[in-house]
Structure formats: C-alpha cells, structure tokens
Amino acid sequence: MTKYRFRIRTRNGLVLEQLNIQGRDRADAERKLFQMYPNAEVLECLEVVAIPERQEGVDLSGVLSLISRQHDDGKH
C-alpha cells in the first residue's frame, strides 16, 4: 500500500492541505477521497510513503535462524 498526500478544494470552496489517504495506487486513493469529499477538486497529489505489504504466517526456518544467530552472538 502507498500513502498519498492530497491538496483539494471541496465543493464549498474550502482548500484542505495535507490530506493523507492510503491506497493500492493513486486511483484507489482518489476513489476513497471522493467517497469522503464528493465533487472535490484535486489541486495536488504526492506519493508520500510506500508501506510494505504484511506477510501472512510465520516462516519457522527464519525464526529458528534468528534464534540461532542471537544465541551464537551471546557466546563471547
């Protein structure tokens, strides 16, 4: 997921700065934006941060490797 920072003008003419919306892509973020602010005008859009997708499940070999490395580092 990616965060997008919008600067918009609402249908009433109010300008909103730094409106952050998360989406799979810009179109998804704009869809969410227009659900909250129908008939708004996008004045500016910046891609702010890409958020890594969360991995499902646990990799047992990775956990065992991490434990083993921590145990080995403790032997000085």
Chimera marker file (.cmm) of the C-alpha trace (Angstrom):
<marker_set name="trace">
<marker id="1" x="0.000" y="0.000" z="0.000" r="1" g="1" b="0" radius="0.5"/>
<marker id="2" x="1.055" y="3.554" z="-0.613" r="1" g="1" b="0" radius="0.5"/>
<marker id="3" x="0.109" y="6.780" z="1.125" r="1" g="1" b="0" radius="0.5"/>
<marker id="4" x="-0.878" y="9.760" z="-0.998" r="1" g="1" b="0" radius="0.5"/>
<marker id="5" x="-0.993" y="13.350" z="0.238" r="1" g="1" b="0" radius="0.5"/>
<marker id="6" x="-3.711" y="15.393" z="-1.408" r="1" g="1" b="0" radius="0.5"/>
<marker id="7" x="-4.412" y="19.087" z="-1.535" r="1" g="1" b="0" radius="0.5"/>
<marker id="8" x="-8.051" y="19.541" z="-2.524" r="1" g="1" b="0" radius="0.5"/>
<marker id="9" x="-10.770" y="22.132" z="-2.910" r="1" g="1" b="0" radius="0.5"/>
<marker id="10" x="-14.109" y="20.953" z="-1.527" r="1" g="1" b="0" radius="0.5"/>
<marker id="11" x="-17.378" y="21.638" z="-3.323" r="1" g="1" b="0" radius="0.5"/>
<marker id="12" x="-17.875" y="24.545" z="-0.879" r="1" g="1" b="0" radius="0.5"/>
<marker id="13" x="-14.566" y="26.117" z="-1.938" r="1" g="1" b="0" radius="0.5"/>
<marker id="14" x="-12.601" y="25.215" z="1.205" r="1" g="1" b="0" radius="0.5"/>
<marker id="15" x="-8.983" y="24.212" z="0.484" r="1" g="1" b="0" radius="0.5"/>
<marker id="16" x="-7.702" y="21.253" z="2.516" r="1" g="1" b="0" radius="0.5"/>
<marker id="17" x="-3.944" y="20.767" z="2.791" r="1" g="1" b="0" radius="0.5"/>
<marker id="18" x="-2.081" y="17.560" z="3.601" r="1" g="1" b="0" radius="0.5"/>
<marker id="19" x="-4.976" y="15.130" z="3.397" r="1" g="1" b="0" radius="0.5"/>
<marker id="20" x="-3.305" y="11.680" z="3.661" r="1" g="1" b="0" radius="0.5"/>
<marker id="21" x="-5.064" y="8.667" z="2.159" r="1" g="1" b="0" radius="0.5"/>
<marker id="22" x="-3.734" y="5.137" z="1.787" r="1" g="1" b="0" radius="0.5"/>
<marker id="23" x="-4.423" y="3.106" z="-1.344" r="1" g="1" b="0" radius="0.5"/>
<marker id="24" x="-3.153" y="0.334" z="-3.598" r="1" g="1" b="0" radius="0.5"/>
<marker id="25" x="-2.496" y="3.005" z="-6.232" r="1" g="1" b="0" radius="0.5"/>
<marker id="26" x="-3.451" y="6.623" z="-6.883" r="1" g="1" b="0" radius="0.5"/>
<marker id="27" x="-6.811" y="5.669" z="-8.428" r="1" g="1" b="0" radius="0.5"/>
<marker id="28" x="-7.739" y="3.698" z="-5.296" r="1" g="1" b="0" radius="0.5"/>
<marker id="29" x="-6.729" y="6.616" z="-3.048" r="1" g="1" b="0" radius="0.5"/>
<marker id="30" x="-8.745" y="9.053" z="-5.195" r="1" g="1" b="0" radius="0.5"/>
<marker id="31" x="-11.779" y="6.747" z="-5.052" r="1" g="1" b="0" radius="0.5"/>
<marker id="32" x="-11.599" y="6.859" z="-1.235" r="1" g="1" b="0" radius="0.5"/>
<marker id="33" x="-11.079" y="10.627" z="-1.326" r="1" g="1" b="0" radius="0.5"/>
<marker id="34" x="-14.195" y="11.201" z="-3.458" r="1" g="1" b="0" radius="0.5"/>
<marker id="35" x="-16.260" y="8.976" z="-1.161" r="1" g="1" b="0" radius="0.5"/>
<marker id="36" x="-15.405" y="11.349" z="1.703" r="1" g="1" b="0" radius="0.5"/>
<marker id="37" x="-15.442" y="14.562" z="-0.344" r="1" g="1" b="0" radius="0.5"/>
<marker id="38" x="-17.842" y="14.236" z="-3.295" r="1" g="1" b="0" radius="0.5"/>
<marker id="39" x="-17.295" y="16.761" z="-6.099" r="1" g="1" b="0" radius="0.5"/>
<marker id="40" x="-13.939" y="17.859" z="-4.680" r="1" g="1" b="0" radius="0.5"/>
<marker id="41" x="-11.218" y="19.121" z="-6.983" r="1" g="1" b="0" radius="0.5"/>
<marker id="42" x="-7.724" y="17.632" z="-6.615" r="1" g="1" b="0" radius="0.5"/>
<marker id="43" x="-5.237" y="20.501" z="-6.659" r="1" g="1" b="0" radius="0.5"/>
<marker id="44" x="-2.152" y="18.417" z="-5.917" r="1" g="1" b="0" radius="0.5"/>
<marker id="45" x="-1.246" y="14.801" z="-5.189" r="1" g="1" b="0" radius="0.5"/>
<marker id="46" x="2.063" y="13.499" z="-3.864" r="1" g="1" b="0" radius="0.5"/>
<marker id="47" x="3.091" y="9.905" z="-3.283" r="1" g="1" b="0" radius="0.5"/>
<marker id="48" x="4.373" y="10.002" z="0.284" r="1" g="1" b="0" radius="0.5"/>
<marker id="49" x="5.292" y="6.554" z="1.601" r="1" g="1" b="0" radius="0.5"/>
<marker id="50" x="5.131" y="3.034" z="0.277" r="1" g="1" b="0" radius="0.5"/>
<marker id="51" x="4.026" y="0.727" z="3.076" r="1" g="1" b="0" radius="0.5"/>
<marker id="52" x="5.296" y="-2.849" z="2.717" r="1" g="1" b="0" radius="0.5"/>
<marker id="53" x="2.622" y="-5.499" z="2.418" r="1" g="1" b="0" radius="0.5"/>
<marker id="54" x="2.215" y="-7.526" z="5.555" r="1" g="1" b="0" radius="0.5"/>
<marker id="55" x="3.337" y="-11.109" z="5.230" r="1" g="1" b="0" radius="0.5"/>
<marker id="56" x="0.901" y="-13.723" z="6.417" r="1" g="1" b="0" radius="0.5"/>
<marker id="57" x="2.045" y="-16.628" z="8.528" r="1" g="1" b="0" radius="0.5"/>
<marker id="58" x="5.379" y="-17.329" z="10.136" r="1" g="1" b="0" radius="0.5"/>
<marker id="59" x="8.410" y="-18.804" z="8.449" r="1" g="1" b="0" radius="0.5"/>
<marker id="60" x="9.639" y="-21.366" z="11.007" r="1" g="1" b="0" radius="0.5"/>
<marker id="61" x="13.082" y="-21.728" z="9.436" r="1" g="1" b="0" radius="0.5"/>
<marker id="62" x="13.542" y="-17.949" z="9.548" r="1" g="1" b="0" radius="0.5"/>
<marker id="63" x="12.582" y="-17.829" z="13.232" r="1" g="1" b="0" radius="0.5"/>
<marker id="64" x="14.951" y="-20.697" z="14.088" r="1" g="1" b="0" radius="0.5"/>
<marker id="65" x="17.753" y="-18.996" z="12.151" r="1" g="1" b="0" radius="0.5"/>
<marker id="66" x="17.185" y="-15.745" z="14.058" r="1" g="1" b="0" radius="0.5"/>
<marker id="67" x="17.216" y="-17.563" z="17.419" r="1" g="1" b="0" radius="0.5"/>
<marker id="68" x="20.378" y="-19.422" z="16.443" r="1" g="1" b="0" radius="0.5"/>
<marker id="69" x="22.165" y="-16.194" z="15.451" r="1" g="1" b="0" radius="0.5"/>
<marker id="70" x="21.169" y="-14.469" z="18.690" r="1" g="1" b="0" radius="0.5"/>
<marker id="71" x="22.365" y="-17.488" z="20.705" r="1" g="1" b="0" radius="0.5"/>
<marker id="72" x="25.708" y="-17.568" z="18.834" r="1" g="1" b="0" radius="0.5"/>
<marker id="73" x="26.211" y="-13.822" z="19.335" r="1" g="1" b="0" radius="0.5"/>
<marker id="74" x="25.822" y="-14.320" z="23.098" r="1" g="1" b="0" radius="0.5"/>
<marker id="75" x="28.842" y="-16.654" z="23.279" r="1" g="1" b="0" radius="0.5"/>
<marker id="76" x="31.831" y="-14.346" z="23.713" r="1" g="1" b="0" radius="0.5"/>
<link id1="1" id2="2" r="1" g="1" b="0" radius="0.2"/>
<link id1="2" id2="3" r="1" g="1" b="0" radius="0.2"/>
<link id1="3" id2="4" r="1" g="1" b="0" radius="0.2"/>
<link id1="4" id2="5" r="1" g="1" b="0" radius="0.2"/>
<link id1="5" id2="6" r="1" g="1" b="0" radius="0.2"/>
<link id1="6" id2="7" r="1" g="1" b="0" radius="0.2"/>
<link id1="7" id2="8" r="1" g="1" b="0" radius="0.2"/>
<link id1="8" id2="9" r="1" g="1" b="0" radius="0.2"/>
<link id1="9" id2="10" r="1" g="1" b="0" radius="0.2"/>
<link id1="10" id2="11" r="1" g="1" b="0" radius="0.2"/>
<link id1="11" id2="12" r="1" g="1" b="0" radius="0.2"/>
<link id1="12" id2="13" r="1" g="1" b="0" radius="0.2"/>
<link id1="13" id2="14" r="1" g="1" b="0" radius="0.2"/>
<link id1="14" id2="15" r="1" g="1" b="0" radius="0.2"/>
<link id1="15" id2="16" r="1" g="1" b="0" radius="0.2"/>
<link id1="16" id2="17" r="1" g="1" b="0" radius="0.2"/>
<link id1="17" id2="18" r="1" g="1" b="0" radius="0.2"/>
<link id1="18" id2="19" r="1" g="1" b="0" radius="0.2"/>
<link id1="19" id2="20" r="1" g="1" b="0" radius="0.2"/>
<link id1="20" id2="21" r="1" g="1" b="0" radius="0.2"/>
<link id1="21" id2="22" r="1" g="1" b="0" radius="0.2"/>
<link id1="22" id2="23" r="1" g="1" b="0" radius="0.2"/>
<link id1="23" id2="24" r="1" g="1" b="0" radius="0.2"/>
<link id1="24" id2="25" r="1" g="1" b="0" radius="0.2"/>
<link id1="25" id2="26" r="1" g="1" b="0" radius="0.2"/>
<link id1="26" id2="27" r="1" g="1" b="0" radius="0.2"/>
<link id1="27" id2="28" r="1" g="1" b="0" radius="0.2"/>
<link id1="28" id2="29" r="1" g="1" b="0" radius="0.2"/>
<link id1="29" id2="30" r="1" g="1" b="0" radius="0.2"/>
<link id1="30" id2="31" r="1" g="1" b="0" radius="0.2"/>
<link id1="31" id2="32" r="1" g="1" b="0" radius="0.2"/>
<link id1="32" id2="33" r="1" g="1" b="0" radius="0.2"/>
<link id1="33" id2="34" r="1" g="1" b="0" radius="0.2"/>
<link id1="34" id2="35" r="1" g="1" b="0" radius="0.2"/>
<link id1="35" id2="36" r="1" g="1" b="0" radius="0.2"/>
<link id1="36" id2="37" r="1" g="1" b="0" radius="0.2"/>
<link id1="37" id2="38" r="1" g="1" b="0" radius="0.2"/>
<link id1="38" id2="39" r="1" g="1" b="0" radius="0.2"/>
<link id1="39" id2="40" r="1" g="1" b="0" radius="0.2"/>
<link id1="40" id2="41" r="1" g="1" b="0" radius="0.2"/>
<link id1="41" id2="42" r="1" g="1" b="0" radius="0.2"/>
<link id1="42" id2="43" r="1" g="1" b="0" radius="0.2"/>
<link id1="43" id2="44" r="1" g="1" b="0" radius="0.2"/>
<link id1="44" id2="45" r="1" g="1" b="0" radius="0.2"/>
<link id1="45" id2="46" r="1" g="1" b="0" radius="0.2"/>
<link id1="46" id2="47" r="1" g="1" b="0" radius="0.2"/>
<link id1="47" id2="48" r="1" g="1" b="0" radius="0.2"/>
<link id1="48" id2="49" r="1" g="1" b="0" radius="0.2"/>
<link id1="49" id2="50" r="1" g="1" b="0" radius="0.2"/>
<link id1="50" id2="51" r="1" g="1" b="0" radius="0.2"/>
<link id1="51" id2="52" r="1" g="1" b="0" radius="0.2"/>
<link id1="52" id2="53" r="1" g="1" b="0" radius="0.2"/>
<link id1="53" id2="54" r="1" g="1" b="0" radius="0.2"/>
<link id1="54" id2="55" r="1" g="1" b="0" radius="0.2"/>
<link id1="55" id2="56" r="1" g="1" b="0" radius="0.2"/>
<link id1="56" id2="57" r="1" g="1" b="0" radius="0.2"/>
<link id1="57" id2="58" r="1" g="1" b="0" radius="0.2"/>
<link id1="58" id2="59" r="1" g="1" b="0" radius="0.2"/>
<link id1="59" id2="60" r="1" g="1" b="0" radius="0.2"/>
<link id1="60" id2="61" r="1" g="1" b="0" radius="0.2"/>
<link id1="61" id2="62" r="1" g="1" b="0" radius="0.2"/>
<link id1="62" id2="63" r="1" g="1" b="0" radius="0.2"/>
<link id1="63" id2="64" r="1" g="1" b="0" radius="0.2"/>
<link id1="64" id2="65" r="1" g="1" b="0" radius="0.2"/>
<link id1="65" id2="66" r="1" g="1" b="0" radius="0.2"/>
<link id1="66" id2="67" r="1" g="1" b="0" radius="0.2"/>
<link id1="67" id2="68" r="1" g="1" b="0" radius="0.2"/>
<link id1="68" id2="69" r="1" g="1" b="0" radius="0.2"/>
<link id1="69" id2="70" r="1" g="1" b="0" radius="0.2"/>
<link id1="70" id2="71" r="1" g="1" b="0" radius="0.2"/>
<link id1="71" id2="72" r="1" g="1" b="0" radius="0.2"/>
<link id1="72" id2="73" r="1" g="1" b="0" radius="0.2"/>
<link id1="73" id2="74" r="1" g="1" b="0" radius="0.2"/>
<link id1="74" id2="75" r="1" g="1" b="0" radius="0.2"/>
<link id1="75" id2="76" r="1" g="1" b="0" radius="0.2"/>
</marker_set>
